[in-house]
Amino acid sequence: MLRRGVTAIRDLIPTDTGTATVVLPATAEQATALTGQPGQALGQIAAVTTTIDASDSPRAPVYVLLNPGILESLDDRGAQIVLTHELTHAMTGVTAAALTPWVVEGFADYVALASDRRPVRSSAAQVLAQVRDRGAPARLPTVADFASTRHGLGATYESAWLVFRLLGERAGDRDVVRFYELVRRGDPVEQALRNVFGLEQASSSRCGEARSNALARSGIR
């Protein structure tokens, strides 16, 4: 699974990717202790990418910490997606960076789901259900939307992935990677969207809204 994850990342980003350390503790209690945080720091999270000293220093070593109980409850596909997603964070060096969450999380899922054959109605089932019930979102996901305790977190991740999926369909993998790299290196999201795709952030939201509405109207259940 590690080899498959690393290959997926390097196939999409052939240069400028680092390495990753992955830790699989024997128990969920050990996993929580390794986070350096009290209580159930991992909770229902299958894996997390963090610095080894829990700091935000760009010099701190980074590792992917797996939560054995949750990870083992997933099927092979789900576990592979989780692992490739977290490896993308680690190998592109964004763990301690203050970057826009929808870009970081959406890109990681874009990599993790690049070769997935499951239809969108399955991979984005939670956010599509929200679209059918409430209409399309009026904005891109915010920092608050990605809070670990927030209800509907799965739908938030799916919505970020759908933005990247739309950008990939519009312009292709190369431009998606270029956009991610510009943001990762410090360009404002608005500027990177304009330079790579010719989009304003508001128009990106409208494109995603139109796509979500179209998917919801297409009979996806």
PyMOL commands that place a pseudoatom at each C-alpha (Angstrom):
pseudoatom trace, name=CA, resn=MET, resi=1, chain=A, elem=C, hetatm=0, pos=[0.000, 0.000, 0.000]
pseudoatom trace, name=CA, resn=LEU, resi=2, chain=A, elem=C, hetatm=0, pos=[2.848, 2.368, 0.731]
pseudoatom trace, name=CA, resn=ARG, resi=3, chain=A, elem=C, hetatm=0, pos=[4.430, 1.609, -2.626]
pseudoatom trace, name=CA, resn=ARG, resi=4, chain=A, elem=C, hetatm=0, pos=[1.141, 2.212, -4.425]
pseudoatom trace, name=CA, resn=GLY, resi=5, chain=A, elem=C, hetatm=0, pos=[0.671, 5.527, -2.620]
pseudoatom trace, name=CA, resn=VAL, resi=6, chain=A, elem=C, hetatm=0, pos=[4.168, 6.775, -3.391]
pseudoatom trace, name=CA, resn=THR, resi=7, chain=A, elem=C, hetatm=0, pos=[3.830, 5.703, -7.032]
pseudoatom trace, name=CA, resn=ALA, resi=8, chain=A, elem=C, hetatm=0, pos=[0.513, 7.567, -7.391]
pseudoatom trace, name=CA, resn=ILE, resi=9, chain=A, elem=C, hetatm=0, pos=[2.107, 10.751, -6.055]
pseudoatom trace, name=CA, resn=ARG, resi=10, chain=A, elem=C, hetatm=0, pos=[5.230, 10.555, -8.196]
pseudoatom trace, name=CA, resn=ASP, resi=11, chain=A, elem=C, hetatm=0, pos=[3.208, 9.695, -11.296]
pseudoatom trace, name=CA, resn=LEU, resi=12, chain=A, elem=C, hetatm=0, pos=[1.274, 12.947, -10.878]
pseudoatom trace, name=CA, resn=ILE, resi=13, chain=A, elem=C, hetatm=0, pos=[4.130, 15.055, -9.476]
pseudoatom trace, name=CA, resn=PRO, resi=14, chain=A, elem=C, hetatm=0, pos=[7.297, 13.632, -11.098]
pseudoatom trace, name=CA, resn=THR, resi=15, chain=A, elem=C, hetatm=0, pos=[9.611, 16.181, -9.458]
pseudoatom trace, name=CA, resn=ASP, resi=16, chain=A, elem=C, hetatm=0, pos=[9.937, 17.984, -6.141]
pseudoatom trace, name=CA, resn=THR, resi=17, chain=A, elem=C, hetatm=0, pos=[8.442, 15.315, -3.909]
pseudoatom trace, name=CA, resn=GLY, resi=18, chain=A, elem=C, hetatm=0, pos=[10.123, 14.264, -0.707]
pseudoatom trace, name=CA, resn=THR, resi=19, chain=A, elem=C, hetatm=0, pos=[9.997, 11.094, 1.311]
pseudoatom trace, name=CA, resn=ALA, resi=20, chain=A, elem=C, hetatm=0, pos=[7.663, 10.075, 4.114]
pseudoatom trace, name=CA, resn=THR, resi=21, chain=A, elem=C, hetatm=0, pos=[7.907, 8.192, 7.388]
pseudoatom trace, name=CA, resn=VAL, resi=22, chain=A, elem=C, hetatm=0, pos=[4.851, 6.142, 8.314]
pseudoatom trace, name=CA, resn=VAL, resi=23, chain=A, elem=C, hetatm=0, pos=[4.205, 4.872, 11.847]
pseudoatom trace, name=CA, resn=LEU, resi=24, chain=A, elem=C, hetatm=0, pos=[1.717, 2.096, 12.599]
pseudoatom trace, name=CA, resn=PRO, resi=25, chain=A, elem=C, hetatm=0, pos=[1.317, 1.763, 16.387]
pseudoatom trace, name=CA, resn=ALA, resi=26, chain=A, elem=C, hetatm=0, pos=[0.143, -1.495, 17.918]
pseudoatom trace, name=CA, resn=THR, resi=27, chain=A, elem=C, hetatm=0, pos=[-2.911, 0.106, 19.552]
pseudoatom trace, name=CA, resn=ALA, resi=28, chain=A, elem=C, hetatm=0, pos=[-5.128, 3.174, 19.305]
pseudoatom trace, name=CA, resn=GLU, resi=29, chain=A, elem=C, hetatm=0, pos=[-3.866, 4.217, 22.756]
pseudoatom trace, name=CA, resn=GLN, resi=30, chain=A, elem=C, hetatm=0, pos=[-0.289, 4.228, 21.485]
pseudoatom trace, name=CA, resn=ALA, resi=31, chain=A, elem=C, hetatm=0, pos=[-1.380, 6.241, 18.455]
pseudoatom trace, name=CA, resn=THR, resi=32, chain=A, elem=C, hetatm=0, pos=[-3.030, 8.850, 20.687]
pseudoatom trace, name=CA, resn=ALA, resi=33, chain=A, elem=C, hetatm=0, pos=[0.049, 9.032, 22.925]
pseudoatom trace, name=CA, resn=LEU, resi=34, chain=A, elem=C, hetatm=0, pos=[2.229, 9.688, 19.886]
pseudoatom trace, name=CA, resn=THR, resi=35, chain=A, elem=C, hetatm=0, pos=[0.207, 12.764, 18.991]
pseudoatom trace, name=CA, resn=GLY, resi=36, chain=A, elem=C, hetatm=0, pos=[1.401, 14.386, 22.211]
pseudoatom trace, name=CA, resn=GLN, resi=37, chain=A, elem=C, hetatm=0, pos=[-2.136, 15.568, 22.908]
pseudoatom trace, name=CA, resn=PRO, resi=38, chain=A, elem=C, hetatm=0, pos=[-4.405, 14.538, 25.769]
pseudoatom trace, name=CA, resn=GLY, resi=39, chain=A, elem=C, hetatm=0, pos=[-7.579, 12.504, 25.397]
pseudoatom trace, name=CA, resn=GLN, resi=40, chain=A, elem=C, hetatm=0, pos=[-8.831, 10.963, 22.178]
pseudoatom trace, name=CA, resn=ALA, resi=41, chain=A, elem=C, hetatm=0, pos=[-6.819, 13.182, 19.848]
pseudoatom trace, name=CA, resn=LEU, resi=42, chain=A, elem=C, hetatm=0, pos=[-7.354, 10.898, 16.869]
pseudoatom trace, name=CA, resn=GLY, resi=43, chain=A, elem=C, hetatm=0, pos=[-10.913, 9.855, 17.646]
pseudoatom trace, name=CA, resn=GLN, resi=44, chain=A, elem=C, hetatm=0, pos=[-12.443, 8.454, 14.464]
pseudoatom trace, name=CA, resn=ILE, resi=45, chain=A, elem=C, hetatm=0, pos=[-9.591, 9.665, 12.234]
pseudoatom trace, name=CA, resn=ALA, resi=46, chain=A, elem=C, hetatm=0, pos=[-7.852, 6.843, 10.369]
pseudoatom trace, name=CA, resn=ALA, resi=47, chain=A, elem=C, hetatm=0, pos=[-4.547, 8.689, 9.962]
pseudoatom trace, name=CA, resn=VAL, resi=48, chain=A, elem=C, hetatm=0, pos=[-2.953, 12.077, 10.462]
pseudoatom trace, name=CA, resn=THR, resi=49, chain=A, elem=C, hetatm=0, pos=[0.155, 13.746, 9.071]
pseudoatom trace, name=CA, resn=THR, resi=50, chain=A, elem=C, hetatm=0, pos=[1.949, 15.776, 11.705]
pseudoatom trace, name=CA, resn=THR, resi=51, chain=A, elem=C, hetatm=0, pos=[5.321, 17.004, 12.871]
pseudoatom trace, name=CA, resn=ILE, resi=52, chain=A, elem=C, hetatm=0, pos=[7.109, 14.741, 15.290]
pseudoatom trace, name=CA, resn=ASP, resi=53, chain=A, elem=C, hetatm=0, pos=[7.106, 17.433, 18.007]
pseudoatom trace, name=CA, resn=ALA, resi=54, chain=A, elem=C, hetatm=0, pos=[3.564, 18.652, 17.178]
pseudoatom trace, name=CA, resn=SER, resi=55, chain=A, elem=C, hetatm=0, pos=[5.011, 22.061, 16.262]
pseudoatom trace, name=CA, resn=ASP, resi=56, chain=A, elem=C, hetatm=0, pos=[4.398, 24.174, 13.175]
pseudoatom trace, name=CA, resn=SER, resi=57, chain=A, elem=C, hetatm=0, pos=[8.091, 24.610, 12.471]
pseudoatom trace, name=CA, resn=PRO, resi=58, chain=A, elem=C, hetatm=0, pos=[8.966, 23.936, 8.813]
pseudoatom trace, name=CA, resn=ARG, resi=59, chain=A, elem=C, hetatm=0, pos=[12.158, 22.279, 10.057]
pseudoatom trace, name=CA, resn=ALA, resi=60, chain=A, elem=C, hetatm=0, pos=[10.382, 19.724, 12.241]
pseudoatom trace, name=CA, resn=PRO, resi=61, chain=A, elem=C, hetatm=0, pos=[10.428, 16.135, 10.943]
pseudoatom trace, name=CA, resn=VAL, resi=62, chain=A, elem=C, hetatm=0, pos=[7.082, 14.980, 9.563]
pseudoatom trace, name=CA, resn=TYR, resi=63, chain=A, elem=C, hetatm=0, pos=[5.454, 11.583, 9.739]
pseudoatom trace, name=CA, resn=VAL, resi=64, chain=A, elem=C, hetatm=0, pos=[2.174, 9.885, 8.899]
pseudoatom trace, name=CA, resn=LEU, resi=65, chain=A, elem=C, hetatm=0, pos=[0.600, 8.386, 12.013]
pseudoatom trace, name=CA, resn=LEU, resi=66, chain=A, elem=C, hetatm=0, pos=[-1.899, 5.609, 11.391]
pseudoatom trace, name=CA, resn=ASN, resi=67, chain=A, elem=C, hetatm=0, pos=[-4.752, 4.835, 13.791]
pseudoatom trace, name=CA, resn=PRO, resi=68, chain=A, elem=C, hetatm=0, pos=[-4.812, 1.023, 13.723]
pseudoatom trace, name=CA, resn=GLY, resi=69, chain=A, elem=C, hetatm=0, pos=[-8.356, 0.426, 14.953]
pseudoatom trace, name=CA, resn=ILE, resi=70, chain=A, elem=C, hetatm=0, pos=[-9.956, 2.791, 12.448]
pseudoatom trace, name=CA, resn=LEU, resi=71, chain=A, elem=C, hetatm=0, pos=[-7.665, 1.905, 9.558]
pseudoatom trace, name=CA, resn=GLU, resi=72, chain=A, elem=C, hetatm=0, pos=[-8.323, -1.797, 9.957]
pseudoatom trace, name=CA, resn=SER, resi=73, chain=A, elem=C, hetatm=0, pos=[-12.075, -1.170, 9.864]
pseudoatom trace, name=CA, resn=LEU, resi=74, chain=A, elem=C, hetatm=0, pos=[-11.789, 0.163, 6.299]
pseudoatom trace, name=CA, resn=ASP, resi=75, chain=A, elem=C, hetatm=0, pos=[-11.827, -1.936, 3.156]
pseudoatom trace, name=CA, resn=ASP, resi=76, chain=A, elem=C, hetatm=0, pos=[-8.695, -2.050, 0.999]
pseudoatom trace, name=CA, resn=ARG, resi=77, chain=A, elem=C, hetatm=0, pos=[-9.884, 0.806, -1.229]
pseudoatom trace, name=CA, resn=GLY, resi=78, chain=A, elem=C, hetatm=0, pos=[-10.702, 3.086, 1.697]
pseudoatom trace, name=CA, resn=ALA, resi=79, chain=A, elem=C, hetatm=0, pos=[-7.426, 2.356, 3.468]
pseudoatom trace, name=CA, resn=GLN, resi=80, chain=A, elem=C, hetatm=0, pos=[-5.453, 3.034, 0.289]
pseudoatom trace, name=CA, resn=ILE, resi=81, chain=A, elem=C, hetatm=0, pos=[-7.200, 6.371, -0.247]
pseudoatom trace, name=CA, resn=VAL, resi=82, chain=A, elem=C, hetatm=0, pos=[-6.454, 7.421, 3.338]
pseudoatom trace, name=CA, resn=LEU, resi=83, chain=A, elem=C, hetatm=0, pos=[-2.810, 6.423, 3.074]
pseudoatom trace, name=CA, resn=THR, resi=84, chain=A, elem=C, hetatm=0, pos=[-2.201, 8.061, -0.317]
pseudoatom trace, name=CA, resn=HIS, resi=85, chain=A, elem=C, hetatm=0, pos=[-3.976, 11.219, 0.886]
pseudoatom trace, name=CA, resn=GLU, resi=86, chain=A, elem=C, hetatm=0, pos=[-1.730, 11.508, 3.953]
pseudoatom trace, name=CA, resn=LEU, resi=87, chain=A, elem=C, hetatm=0, pos=[1.409, 10.626, 1.990]
pseudoatom trace, name=CA, resn=THR, resi=88, chain=A, elem=C, hetatm=0, pos=[0.582, 13.481, -0.382]
pseudoatom trace, name=CA, resn=HIS, resi=89, chain=A, elem=C, hetatm=0, pos=[0.623, 15.902, 2.559]
pseudoatom trace, name=CA, resn=ALA, resi=90, chain=A, elem=C, hetatm=0, pos=[3.924, 14.539, 3.824]
pseudoatom trace, name=CA, resn=MET, resi=91, chain=A, elem=C, hetatm=0, pos=[5.735, 14.246, 0.495]
pseudoatom trace, name=CA, resn=THR, resi=92, chain=A, elem=C, hetatm=0, pos=[4.757, 17.703, -0.740]
pseudoatom trace, name=CA, resn=GLY, resi=93, chain=A, elem=C, hetatm=0, pos=[5.825, 19.387, 2.489]
pseudoatom trace, name=CA, resn=VAL, resi=94, chain=A, elem=C, hetatm=0, pos=[2.588, 21.103, 3.493]
pseudoatom trace, name=CA, resn=THR, resi=95, chain=A, elem=C, hetatm=0, pos=[2.161, 19.721, 7.005]
pseudoatom trace, name=CA, resn=ALA, resi=96, chain=A, elem=C, hetatm=0, pos=[3.391, 22.775, 8.890]
pseudoatom trace, name=CA, resn=ALA, resi=97, chain=A, elem=C, hetatm=0, pos=[2.436, 25.346, 6.270]
pseudoatom trace, name=CA, resn=ALA, resi=98, chain=A, elem=C, hetatm=0, pos=[-0.450, 27.783, 6.779]
pseudoatom trace, name=CA, resn=LEU, resi=99, chain=A, elem=C, hetatm=0, pos=[-2.222, 27.010, 3.509]
pseudoatom trace, name=CA, resn=THR, resi=100, chain=A, elem=C, hetatm=0, pos=[-5.866, 27.226, 2.458]
pseudoatom trace, name=CA, resn=PRO, resi=101, chain=A, elem=C, hetatm=0, pos=[-7.416, 23.923, 3.653]
pseudoatom trace, name=CA, resn=TRP, resi=102, chain=A, elem=C, hetatm=0, pos=[-9.587, 23.253, 0.599]
pseudoatom trace, name=CA, resn=VAL, resi=103, chain=A, elem=C, hetatm=0, pos=[-6.479, 23.410, -1.584]
pseudoatom trace, name=CA, resn=VAL, resi=104, chain=A, elem=C, hetatm=0, pos=[-4.419, 21.109, 0.646]
pseudoatom trace, name=CA, resn=GLU, resi=105, chain=A, elem=C, hetatm=0, pos=[-7.189, 18.567, 1.280]
pseudoatom trace, name=CA, resn=GLY, resi=106, chain=A, elem=C, hetatm=0, pos=[-8.751, 18.731, -2.170]
pseudoatom trace, name=CA, resn=PHE, resi=107, chain=A, elem=C, hetatm=0, pos=[-5.415, 18.128, -3.875]
pseudoatom trace, name=CA, resn=ALA, resi=108, chain=A, elem=C, hetatm=0, pos=[-4.568, 15.219, -1.578]
pseudoatom trace, name=CA, resn=ASP, resi=109, chain=A, elem=C, hetatm=0, pos=[-7.855, 13.554, -2.515]
pseudoatom trace, name=CA, resn=TYR, resi=110, chain=A, elem=C, hetatm=0, pos=[-7.275, 14.413, -6.180]
pseudoatom trace, name=CA, resn=VAL, resi=111, chain=A, elem=C, hetatm=0, pos=[-4.064, 12.374, -5.992]
pseudoatom trace, name=CA, resn=ALA, resi=112, chain=A, elem=C, hetatm=0, pos=[-5.586, 9.603, -3.882]
pseudoatom trace, name=CA, resn=LEU, resi=113, chain=A, elem=C, hetatm=0, pos=[-8.583, 9.182, -6.211]
pseudoatom trace, name=CA, resn=ALA, resi=114, chain=A, elem=C, hetatm=0, pos=[-6.742, 9.718, -9.493]
pseudoatom trace, name=CA, resn=SER, resi=115, chain=A, elem=C, hetatm=0, pos=[-7.020, 6.093, -10.587]
pseudoatom trace, name=CA, resn=ASP, resi=116, chain=A, elem=C, hetatm=0, pos=[-10.185, 5.233, -8.672]
pseudoatom trace, name=CA, resn=ARG, resi=117, chain=A, elem=C, hetatm=0, pos=[-12.909, 3.630, -10.792]
pseudoatom trace, name=CA, resn=ARG, resi=118, chain=A, elem=C, hetatm=0, pos=[-15.810, 4.209, -8.427]
pseudoatom trace, name=CA, resn=PRO, resi=119, chain=A, elem=C, hetatm=0, pos=[-18.407, 6.655, -9.810]
pseudoatom trace, name=CA, resn=VAL, resi=120, chain=A, elem=C, hetatm=0, pos=[-18.746, 10.182, -8.450]
pseudoatom trace, name=CA, resn=ARG, resi=121, chain=A, elem=C, hetatm=0, pos=[-22.173, 9.383, -6.989]
pseudoatom trace, name=CA, resn=SER, resi=122, chain=A, elem=C, hetatm=0, pos=[-20.363, 7.007, -4.644]
pseudoatom trace, name=CA, resn=SER, resi=123, chain=A, elem=C, hetatm=0, pos=[-17.126, 8.906, -3.979]
pseudoatom trace, name=CA, resn=ALA, resi=124, chain=A, elem=C, hetatm=0, pos=[-18.972, 12.184, -3.336]
pseudoatom trace, name=CA, resn=ALA, resi=125, chain=A, elem=C, hetatm=0, pos=[-22.192, 10.753, -1.918]
pseudoatom trace, name=CA, resn=GLN, resi=126, chain=A, elem=C, hetatm=0, pos=[-22.302, 12.957, 1.191]
pseudoatom trace, name=CA, resn=VAL, resi=127, chain=A, elem=C, hetatm=0, pos=[-21.898, 16.319, -0.511]
pseudoatom trace, name=CA, resn=LEU, resi=128, chain=A, elem=C, hetatm=0, pos=[-24.253, 15.340, -3.352]
pseudoatom trace, name=CA, resn=ALA, resi=129, chain=A, elem=C, hetatm=0, pos=[-26.900, 14.444, -0.783]
pseudoatom trace, name=CA, resn=GLN, resi=130, chain=A, elem=C, hetatm=0, pos=[-26.461, 17.919, 0.712]
pseudoatom trace, name=CA, resn=VAL, resi=131, chain=A, elem=C, hetatm=0, pos=[-26.827, 19.497, -2.732]
pseudoatom trace, name=CA, resn=ARG, resi=132, chain=A, elem=C, hetatm=0, pos=[-30.063, 17.635, -3.350]
pseudoatom trace, name=CA, resn=ASP, resi=133, chain=A, elem=C, hetatm=0, pos=[-31.424, 18.668, 0.052]
pseudoatom trace, name=CA, resn=ARG, resi=134, chain=A, elem=C, hetatm=0, pos=[-30.150, 22.249, 0.320]
pseudoatom trace, name=CA, resn=GLY, resi=135, chain=A, elem=C, hetatm=0, pos=[-28.900, 23.303, -3.097]
pseudoatom trace, name=CA, resn=ALA, resi=136, chain=A, elem=C, hetatm=0, pos=[-25.318, 23.863, -4.153]
pseudoatom trace, name=CA, resn=PRO, resi=137, chain=A, elem=C, hetatm=0, pos=[-22.874, 25.613, -1.801]
pseudoatom trace, name=CA, resn=ALA, resi=138, chain=A, elem=C, hetatm=0, pos=[-22.463, 29.350, -2.367]
pseudoatom trace, name=CA, resn=ARG, resi=139, chain=A, elem=C, hetatm=0, pos=[-18.772, 29.403, -1.451]
pseudoatom trace, name=CA, resn=LEU, resi=140, chain=A, elem=C, hetatm=0, pos=[-15.643, 27.307, -1.292]
pseudoatom trace, name=CA, resn=PRO, resi=141, chain=A, elem=C, hetatm=0, pos=[-14.961, 25.430, 1.996]
pseudoatom trace, name=CA, resn=THR, resi=142, chain=A, elem=C, hetatm=0, pos=[-13.485, 27.575, 4.771]
pseudoatom trace, name=CA, resn=VAL, resi=143, chain=A, elem=C, hetatm=0, pos=[-11.029, 26.834, 7.571]
pseudoatom trace, name=CA, resn=ALA, resi=144, chain=A, elem=C, hetatm=0, pos=[-13.948, 26.412, 9.983]
pseudoatom trace, name=CA, resn=ASP, resi=145, chain=A, elem=C, hetatm=0, pos=[-15.557, 23.835, 7.679]
pseudoatom trace, name=CA, resn=PHE, resi=146, chain=A, elem=C, hetatm=0, pos=[-12.532, 21.570, 8.169]
pseudoatom trace, name=CA, resn=ALA, resi=147, chain=A, elem=C, hetatm=0, pos=[-12.667, 21.568, 11.991]
pseudoatom trace, name=CA, resn=SER, resi=148, chain=A, elem=C, hetatm=0, pos=[-12.302, 17.962, 13.143]
pseudoatom trace, name=CA, resn=THR, resi=149, chain=A, elem=C, hetatm=0, pos=[-15.390, 18.178, 15.369]
pseudoatom trace, name=CA, resn=ARG, resi=150, chain=A, elem=C, hetatm=0, pos=[-17.631, 19.720, 12.730]
pseudoatom trace, name=CA, resn=HIS, resi=151, chain=A, elem=C, hetatm=0, pos=[-20.703, 17.794, 11.622]
pseudoatom trace, name=CA, resn=GLY, resi=152, chain=A, elem=C, hetatm=0, pos=[-20.600, 16.894, 7.922]
pseudoatom trace, name=CA, resn=LEU, resi=153, chain=A, elem=C, hetatm=0, pos=[-16.812, 16.872, 7.670]
pseudoatom trace, name=CA, resn=GLY, resi=154, chain=A, elem=C, hetatm=0, pos=[-16.904, 14.102, 5.063]
pseudoatom trace, name=CA, resn=ALA, resi=155, chain=A, elem=C, hetatm=0, pos=[-19.007, 16.269, 2.763]
pseudoatom trace, name=CA, resn=THR, resi=156, chain=A, elem=C, hetatm=0, pos=[-16.519, 19.109, 3.170]
pseudoatom trace, name=CA, resn=TYR, resi=157, chain=A, elem=C, hetatm=0, pos=[-13.642, 16.917, 2.032]
pseudoatom trace, name=CA, resn=GLU, resi=158, chain=A, elem=C, hetatm=0, pos=[-15.709, 15.659, -0.881]
pseudoatom trace, name=CA, resn=SER, resi=159, chain=A, elem=C, hetatm=0, pos=[-16.569, 19.208, -1.951]
pseudoatom trace, name=CA, resn=ALA, resi=160, chain=A, elem=C, hetatm=0, pos=[-12.879, 20.193, -1.953]
pseudoatom trace, name=CA, resn=TRP, resi=161, chain=A, elem=C, hetatm=0, pos=[-12.108, 17.131, -4.066]
pseudoatom trace, name=CA, resn=LEU, resi=162, chain=A, elem=C, hetatm=0, pos=[-14.889, 18.013, -6.526]
pseudoatom trace, name=CA, resn=VAL, resi=163, chain=A, elem=C, hetatm=0, pos=[-13.340, 21.468, -7.035]
pseudoatom trace, name=CA, resn=PHE, resi=164, chain=A, elem=C, hetatm=0, pos=[-10.060, 19.825, -8.024]
pseudoatom trace, name=CA, resn=ARG, resi=165, chain=A, elem=C, hetatm=0, pos=[-11.856, 17.259, -10.136]
pseudoatom trace, name=CA, resn=LEU, resi=166, chain=A, elem=C, hetatm=0, pos=[-13.552, 20.093, -12.020]
pseudoatom trace, name=CA, resn=LEU, resi=167, chain=A, elem=C, hetatm=0, pos=[-10.236, 21.928, -12.488]
pseudoatom trace, name=CA, resn=GLY, resi=168, chain=A, elem=C, hetatm=0, pos=[-8.649, 18.698, -13.733]
pseudoatom trace, name=CA, resn=GLU, resi=169, chain=A, elem=C, hetatm=0, pos=[-11.421, 18.176, -16.272]
pseudoatom trace, name=CA, resn=ARG, resi=170, chain=A, elem=C, hetatm=0, pos=[-11.102, 21.804, -17.361]
pseudoatom trace, name=CA, resn=ALA, resi=171, chain=A, elem=C, hetatm=0, pos=[-7.328, 21.989, -17.737]
pseudoatom trace, name=CA, resn=GLY, resi=172, chain=A, elem=C, hetatm=0, pos=[-5.646, 18.631, -17.018]
pseudoatom trace, name=CA, resn=ASP, resi=173, chain=A, elem=C, hetatm=0, pos=[-3.292, 17.263, -14.380]
pseudoatom trace, name=CA, resn=ARG, resi=174, chain=A, elem=C, hetatm=0, pos=[-0.336, 19.437, -15.307]
pseudoatom trace, name=CA, resn=ASP, resi=175, chain=A, elem=C, hetatm=0, pos=[-2.165, 22.684, -14.587]
pseudoatom trace, name=CA, resn=VAL, resi=176, chain=A, elem=C, hetatm=0, pos=[-3.722, 21.260, -11.415]
pseudoatom trace, name=CA, resn=VAL, resi=177, chain=A, elem=C, hetatm=0, pos=[-0.242, 20.417, -10.131]
pseudoatom trace, name=CA, resn=ARG, resi=178, chain=A, elem=C, hetatm=0, pos=[1.046, 23.831, -11.205]
pseudoatom trace, name=CA, resn=PHE, resi=179, chain=A, elem=C, hetatm=0, pos=[-1.770, 25.540, -9.291]
pseudoatom trace, name=CA, resn=TYR, resi=180, chain=A, elem=C, hetatm=0, pos=[-1.045, 23.479, -6.174]
pseudoatom trace, name=CA, resn=GLU, resi=181, chain=A, elem=C, hetatm=0, pos=[2.669, 24.196, -6.417]
pseudoatom trace, name=CA, resn=LEU, resi=182, chain=A, elem=C, hetatm=0, pos=[2.098, 27.955, -6.729]
pseudoatom trace, name=CA, resn=VAL, resi=183, chain=A, elem=C, hetatm=0, pos=[-0.120, 27.978, -3.637]
pseudoatom trace, name=CA, resn=ARG, resi=184, chain=A, elem=C, hetatm=0, pos=[2.300, 25.721, -1.775]
pseudoatom trace, name=CA, resn=ARG, resi=185, chain=A, elem=C, hetatm=0, pos=[5.127, 28.142, -2.505]
pseudoatom trace, name=CA, resn=GLY, resi=186, chain=A, elem=C, hetatm=0, pos=[3.204, 31.132, -1.193]
pseudoatom trace, name=CA, resn=ASP, resi=187, chain=A, elem=C, hetatm=0, pos=[1.059, 32.569, -4.007]
pseudoatom trace, name=CA, resn=PRO, resi=188, chain=A, elem=C, hetatm=0, pos=[-2.429, 33.667, -2.884]
pseudoatom trace, name=CA, resn=VAL, resi=189, chain=A, elem=C, hetatm=0, pos=[-5.128, 31.231, -4.025]
pseudoatom trace, name=CA, resn=GLU, resi=190, chain=A, elem=C, hetatm=0, pos=[-6.933, 33.961, -5.958]
pseudoatom trace, name=CA, resn=GLN, resi=191, chain=A, elem=C, hetatm=0, pos=[-3.772, 34.831, -7.875]
pseudoatom trace, name=CA, resn=ALA, resi=192, chain=A, elem=C, hetatm=0, pos=[-2.886, 31.204, -8.616]
pseudoatom trace, name=CA, resn=LEU, resi=193, chain=A, elem=C, hetatm=0, pos=[-6.412, 30.481, -9.887]
pseudoatom trace, name=CA, resn=ARG, resi=194, chain=A, elem=C, hetatm=0, pos=[-6.208, 33.467, -12.198]
pseudoatom trace, name=CA, resn=ASN, resi=195, chain=A, elem=C, hetatm=0, pos=[-2.708, 32.709, -13.468]
pseudoatom trace, name=CA, resn=VAL, resi=196, chain=A, elem=C, hetatm=0, pos=[-3.240, 29.003, -14.134]
pseudoatom trace, name=CA, resn=PHE, resi=197, chain=A, elem=C, hetatm=0, pos=[-6.928, 28.677, -14.999]
pseudoatom trace, name=CA, resn=GLY, resi=198, chain=A, elem=C, hetatm=0, pos=[-8.048, 32.216, -15.790]
pseudoatom trace, name=CA, resn=LEU, resi=199, chain=A, elem=C, hetatm=0, pos=[-10.592, 31.982, -12.965]
pseudoatom trace, name=CA, resn=GLU, resi=200, chain=A, elem=C, hetatm=0, pos=[-11.548, 34.235, -10.111]
pseudoatom trace, name=CA, resn=GLN, resi=201, chain=A, elem=C, hetatm=0, pos=[-12.295, 32.516, -6.813]
pseudoatom trace, name=CA, resn=ALA, resi=202, chain=A, elem=C, hetatm=0, pos=[-15.956, 33.514, -7.099]
pseudoatom trace, name=CA, resn=SER, resi=203, chain=A, elem=C, hetatm=0, pos=[-16.190, 32.041, -10.589]
pseudoatom trace, name=CA, resn=SER, resi=204, chain=A, elem=C, hetatm=0, pos=[-14.567, 28.843, -9.323]
pseudoatom trace, name=CA, resn=SER, resi=205, chain=A, elem=C, hetatm=0, pos=[-17.344, 28.617, -6.750]
pseudoatom trace, name=CA, resn=ARG, resi=206, chain=A, elem=C, hetatm=0, pos=[-19.954, 29.144, -9.467]
pseudoatom trace, name=CA, resn=CYS, resi=207, chain=A, elem=C, hetatm=0, pos=[-18.368, 26.450, -11.629]
pseudoatom trace, name=CA, resn=GLY, resi=208, chain=A, elem=C, hetatm=0, pos=[-18.441, 24.039, -8.695]
pseudoatom trace, name=CA, resn=GLU, resi=209, chain=A, elem=C, hetatm=0, pos=[-22.013, 25.070, -7.925]
pseudoatom trace, name=CA, resn=ALA, resi=210, chain=A, elem=C, hetatm=0, pos=[-23.093, 24.434, -11.521]
pseudoatom trace, name=CA, resn=ARG, resi=211, chain=A, elem=C, hetatm=0, pos=[-21.389, 21.050, -11.516]
pseudoatom trace, name=CA, resn=SER, resi=212, chain=A, elem=C, hetatm=0, pos=[-22.937, 20.060, -8.178]
pseudoatom trace, name=CA, resn=ASN, resi=213, chain=A, elem=C, hetatm=0, pos=[-26.388, 21.088, -9.383]
pseudoatom trace, name=CA, resn=ALA, resi=214, chain=A, elem=C, hetatm=0, pos=[-25.934, 19.185, -12.635]
pseudoatom trace, name=CA, resn=LEU, resi=215, chain=A, elem=C, hetatm=0, pos=[-24.848, 16.058, -10.777]
pseudoatom trace, name=CA, resn=ALA, resi=216, chain=A, elem=C, hetatm=0, pos=[-27.785, 16.333, -8.388]
pseudoatom trace, name=CA, resn=ARG, resi=217, chain=A, elem=C, hetatm=0, pos=[-30.245, 16.754, -11.269]
pseudoatom trace, name=CA, resn=SER, resi=218, chain=A, elem=C, hetatm=0, pos=[-28.799, 13.865, -13.237]
pseudoatom trace, name=CA, resn=GLY, resi=219, chain=A, elem=C, hetatm=0, pos=[-30.614, 11.240, -11.210]
pseudoatom trace, name=CA, resn=ILE, resi=220, chain=A, elem=C, hetatm=0, pos=[-27.683, 10.352, -8.983]
pseudoatom trace, name=CA, resn=ARG, resi=221, chain=A, elem=C, hetatm=0, pos=[-28.995, 8.651, -5.868]
for i in range(1, 221): cmd.bond("trace and resi %d" % i, "trace and resi %d" % (i + 1))
show_as sticks, trace
zoom trace
